[in-house]
Amino acid sequence: MIDDFATDGALAQAIKGFNPRESQRQMAAAISEAIDAKQQLVVEAGTGTGKTFAYLAPALRADCKVIISTGSKALQDQLYSRDLPMMVTALKYKGKLALLKGRSNYLCLERLEQQSLAGGDLASETLVDLVRLRGWSAETVDGDISTCGQVAEDSFVWPLVTSTNDNCLGSDCPLYKDCFVVKARRRAMDADVVVVNHHLFLADMVVKESGFAELIPTADVMIFDEAHQIPDIASQYFGQQLTSRQLMDLAKDIIIAYRTEVRDSAQLQKSADRLTQSTQDFRLVLGDPGYRGNLRDVMEQPTVQRALLLLDDALELCYDVMKLSLGRSAMLDAALERATVYRNRLKPSSFWEGVDVRGDALSCVIIDKLPFTSPDDPLLKARIEDCRLRGGDPFNDVQLPDAVITLKQGVGRLIRDIDDRGVLVICDNRLVMRPYGAMFLNSLPPAPRTRDLAKAIAFLKQRD
């Protein structure tokens, strides 16, 4: 393989500020060899490796059909709009590129038309957004709703103007030839490099298994970025789910259908009401046990009292460090029910992966607890039972490795570039009090460690 990562290589010449890294070069070489030999390869890249460029370079040099799958739509957009164009320019790549998302990510022109005709029944804010969408629909090339800056992403209008497998008319649609979903799939079929996400890839596998036409084309090379997410996402597509929202939707559909078809719907209304009430009971029974029962009794339990004391200590430490870092911190919270003080303001789980903040904009990452999955998680319970049946140790074989990987992802938010520096604060004494804490510590990048707050403060002051 051409050494694109050399000091005078293609990347250094084309990308401003590019710094060669030996780990990046080694990763790219390993991927190149795997592609040539048509073998599988699993790579765990350390913080600051630059893994995106490390897999893009050999993939583009391979001169074959490549599909890249990312862990989220945000990372998918980042890869397609930022990283991939830089590599295409640097390597002078001539192949075709395509971005492919799920159906609900594209504007449906037919549903937009139908909603426009029935606009009088919509709320005023939704109607305003609908008018904006009509203007945007005439300008957009691909219909990707994430590129529509005129309408908020949480607007009530989106479900009305996007389609699902259930309501799509397919080839019977009068606007089929202009369909953005069809066009996106055609571009993907014709492209040399296609960027998808894990959800779409696994949904496509389900479609293939059911005997229907595939959404994602076959490829010579498949690359999964953030591959550790695949087991959890796969369980959503290859498992069965019954949610309170599905039951609520069913109750609403029953009411609407029989109000239309049957005049005397009093008895049916009672049945629908009972279903609605049962759904609410269902949600309470299967909800988080931490919120059930008498709150006063729960708060007086010794374990809760100890947890509150630890939380006070942790928040005080966080305050001292964040005050010094002038707000340039990321708070990663592994247990939402434990952090009601700030849970509604910071959606902590979204910070664990994919956040790319470089330089002094982020100089401190605070993790309040080692990120073990809740033992009440049904998928975790199933994995633990399977591990036991195989004669394994559920904690060491399942729970601990998952938590270590998650911690490494969170820590990776701090160091995004070779020149980045900062302080990592982990407010969990199990790191030093439990035998398994050594596994977490050994997984972290090499750096000075201390339990002395004064030393951390002195380090942060040095940056000025």
N, C-alpha and C positions, 0 to 999 in steps of 0.2 A: 504494500500500500504506500502511496505517496505520503511523505511525512508532512501532512498539513499543519501539524502542531509544533513544528520547529520554530526556532527564533526568527528565521527568515521565511517561514512557510506561508501558505496561502491565507491562513487566518490572521497571522500577525500583520500581513501586508494590507488586508482589507478591513479588519475590525479594529477600531480605535481603542487603545487601552488593553488589547489582548496580551495576556502574559502566559507563556508556555508553562504547563504543569506536567510533571512526569507521570502522575497518577492518571491524568486525562489522556495522555499519550498511550499509556499501557492499556487503559480501558478501550480506547479506539482500536488498538492493534488486536486485542482479544476479540472484539466484535467483528472486525474485518476477517479474522481467521475463521470464526464461526460461520459467517456468511459464505465464505469460499468453500468450506467443508460441508455446508448445509447441516449444521449441527445446532442443538439447543445450547443456550448460554444464560446463566443467571449471574448478574453482577450486582454487588452491593458497593455503591460508591460513597466514599466518605465526604464529610462536609467540605465544600470548596473545590470539589473535583471538577465541576463543570460537565456533568454527565450529559446534558442535552447536546452540546457540541460533540461530545465524545461518541454518541451514537448516530448523530446526524451525518457526520463526515463520512464514515464507512458506508452508511446506507445510501447516500447520494452517489458515492463513488462506485457502488455495486452495479449500476446500470441495469436495474431490474425493477419489477413492481414491488413497491414497499408500502406497508400499512403501519402507521404509528398510532398507538392507542394511549391516551392519557387518563389520569385518575379523575379528572373533573372537566366540565365545560370551560371553566375559567383558564385552566392550564392548556386546554385545547386551543382556545383563542390566542393565548399568549404564545404558544408554539407556532401557530400558523401565521400570526400577524407580526411577530417580532423575531423569534429565533430562526425560524426557517428561511425567511427572506434574507437575513444576514448571511446564512450559510450558502444560499443559492448564489448570492453575489460574490462571496469569497471564492467559491469553488467553480464559478462560471457554469453552473448547472443549467442544462437546456431542457430538462424534462418538464412535464405538466404537473401542477400541484392542485389538490382539491381538499376542501373541508367538508366533512359530512357529519351532520347531527341527526338527532331523532326528529320525527315528524312534528312534534309539538314546538319545535324551535323555529319553525318557518310560518310566515303569514299565509293563511288560506284565503285566496282571493274570492272563492265562492262564499265562504262564511262571512267574509267582510261585506260582500254585496248583500247577503241576506240580512245582516245586522243593520246595514244602512237603510234598508227598506222598512225595517221594524224599529227604527231609531226612537220613535216616540215613546216606546215602553221602557227606555233606558234612563238611569239616573243622569242628572245633568253633568256630573264629572265624567262619567263613562261616555256620555255622548260627545263631550269635548274631545276626549281621547280618540274616539272613533273618527271624528272629523280630521284630526291630526294624522291618523293612520291612513286615511284615504289619500292625503297629500303625499305621505311617505311611500305609499304603495306604488305611486307613479314614478318615484325616483330610484327606489332600491333595485339593485341588480340581482341579488340572491335571496331576498326576502328573509334573511336571518334577523330575527326580532332583537337579538342582542345588540345590533348595530343601530337600532332606532332610538335616537337620543331624545326625541320629542315626547315620548310616553314613558312613564315610570315603569320599572320592571315588575312592580307589584300591583299594577293597575288591574282593575276588575275587567277591563276590556280584553285582555289577552286570551282567557279561556274561550271567549266568544268568537275570536277571529283566528284561532289555530285549530287544527283538526286532530283527531285521534283515530285509532284503528276502527273504532266503533262507528264514528260518524262520517268518515271519509267516503266519498262516492266513487273513488277510483276512476277507472276509464269512462264511467258514465257521467262524470262531472262535466258540465258545459264549459268549464275553464281549464280542462285537463291539460291542454297544450301549453298553457301558461303557468302550470303548477310549479311552485318553487321547489317542492319536495322532489318531484320527478326530475327537474332540471339538475338538482344537487346530486341525485343518484346517477344520472347520466354522466355528469362531470367526473364523479368518482370512478365509474367504470372505465372512463377514457384516460384517467390520470395515471401518472407514473408513481406519484407519492400521494397517499391519502391519509389525512389526519382525522381520527375518530376518537371516541372516548370509551372507557370500559363498559359503561351502561349500554351504549349502542351496540358494541361488539357482542356482549352477552345476550342482548335482546335478539340480535341477528342469529345467534346460535340456537335460540329457542325456536325462531321461525324456521330455520333449516331443519330442525328435528321434527317439526310438525308437518313437513313436506311442502311448505310454501316457498315461493321464490326468495332468494337471498337479497339482503339489503347491501351488504358489504362484499365487494368483489374478492376473489381469491388473489393471493399475492405470493411472491417468492420469498419475501422477508417480512416477518411480523415482529414489531418492537412494542413492548409494553412498558411504559414509563409509570413509576409508582405501582409496580406489579403486586406489592404486598396487599393492595386494596382488593384485588380480584376475588379472593374467597368470600369476603363479606358481601360484595356486590353480586356475586354469583348466586348466593343464597336467596337474594331478592327475586331472581329470575327463574331459578330452578326449584324454588320452594313454593309453598302455598301460603297466602296471607289472608287474614280476615281482619279488617280494620274498622274502627268506629266510624270513620268517614264513609266507608263503603256501605255500612248499614244505614247511616243517615241519608245517603244518596238514594238508597233503595226505598226508604220510607217516603222521600220526596217524590220519586218517580211513581210510586204507587198512588199517591195522592193526586198527582197531575193526570195520570192515565185514567183513573176512574172518575175524576171530575169531568173529564172530557167524554168518556164513554157511558157512564152510568149517572143518571140524574139523582137517584136516591143513594147517596154515598155515605149516609150517616154511620152505618155499621162499619163500612170500610175505613172511615175516618177514625173510628175508635181503634180499629186494628192497627192502623198506621201510627196513631198516637202511642199505643202500647209498644210498638216496635221502636219508636223513638225513645220512649222511656227506658226500654230494655237496653237500648244501645248506650244510653247514658250510664245505666247501672253497670253494663259490661265494661265501659271505660274506667269506672271507679274501681271495680273489682280487679281488673288487670293493670291498673295504673301503678305508678311508682309507690311501693309500700311505705316509703318515707313520708308520704303526705296523708296516710290513712290513720284513723283513730283520733283520739283526743290530743290536740296540739299541746295542751298544758302538761299532760302526762308524759308526752314524748320529750318535751323540753326539760323535764325534771329528771330524766334518766341519766345515770352517771356517765354513760358513754357519750351522750349528747353534751353534757356539761364539759367533759374533757375536750370534746371536739370544738366547742365554742371557745375555750381557752386557747387551744392551739390556733384556731382561726384568728383570734385577736392578736396573738403573737406574730403570726404570719403576715397579717395585714399591716401591723406596725412596721415590720421589717420591710415589706413591700413599699410602704409609704416613704421610709427613709431613703431607700435606694432610688425610687422613682423621682423623688424630689431632687435628688442630686443629678439624675440623668436628664433633668429638664423635660420630662414627659416623653422621652424617646424610648419607650418601653413597649413590649408586647406581653400581655397577660395571657398565659395559656392555662385554662382551667379544666381539669379532667373530670370534675364531678359537679354538674350544674346545681344539684340540690344543696350542696355545701356552700355555695357562694351566692346566696340570694342578695347580698349587698350590691353586687355588680353584674349579676347574671343577665339582666335585661338590657344592659348597655353594651356588653362585649360579647358576642356570640363566640365563646372561647374555642369551641371545636373547630371553627373555620380557620383558626390561626395555626393549627398544628401542621398543615401542609399547604404548599402552594404560595404562601406569602413571600414575596421577593422584595425586601427593603434593604438597600445597600447603603454603606457608609454610616455617617453619624445620625442619619434619620432613625436608626434603630441601634441603640447601644446597650440595651438591657432586656433580657428575656427572663421572666419570672414564672416558674412552674410550681403550682401550689401543692401538687401531690403526684406521686408516681402513677403513670397512666394505666393502671390495671383496668381491664374491662369489668363492669359490674357483674358479680357472680349470679345475679338474677337474669342476665341476658339469656334468652332461650337458645340462641345459636351457640353461645359458649357452653351452656349446659350439655348440648348435644355433642359438641366436640370433646368435652371432658369425659362423657360416658363412652364415646367411641375410643378414646385413648385408654380408658380403663379396660375395656374389652380386649384391646390389643396388648394388654400387659404393661402399658407405659405409666409414667408419672404425670398426671394432668398438670400439676403446677409447673414442673420443670420443662415439660415437653410442649405445653400449650400456652398457659397464662403468662409465664415469665418471658418467653421469647417475644410474644405479641407486645407486651409492655415495653420491652427494651427497644423494639423497632419503633414504636410510637414515640418514645422519649427521644430517640435519635432524630426523628422527623421534627419534633418541636425544637430541639437544640439547634437544628440546621437553619432555623429562621434567623439566628443571630449572625452567623458567619456566612455571607453570601458571595464574598469576593476575597481575593488573596490579601487585600489590604484592610479588611474589616477587623474590628476589635470591639470587645464589649464584655459585659459581666452576665454570667448565667447564675440565677438564684433558684435553688430547688428547696422548697420549704417542706421537706419530708425527712424526718430523722431515720426512717427505715433504710435510707441510703447508707447509713453508717452503723445502724443498730442491728440490722438483720444480715445473716450470712449472704443472702442473695443480692445485697446491695453492691457487692464487688462486681457482679456481672453488669450492673448498670454503669458503674464508674469506669469499668474497662471498655465499655462501648463508646464512651465519650471521647472527643478529640483531645489530644495531649494539650494540657494547659495547667497553669498554677491553680491549686485548690486551697481553699481556706474556709474556716468556720468563724473567722473574725471579720465582722462588718467593717471595722476601721480600715482593713486592708483593701476591701472592695471599694470603699469610698475613695481611698488614696489612688487606686488604679483609675477610677473614673475621672478624678481630677487631673490626672496626667495627660489626658487627651487634649486639654486646653492649653 
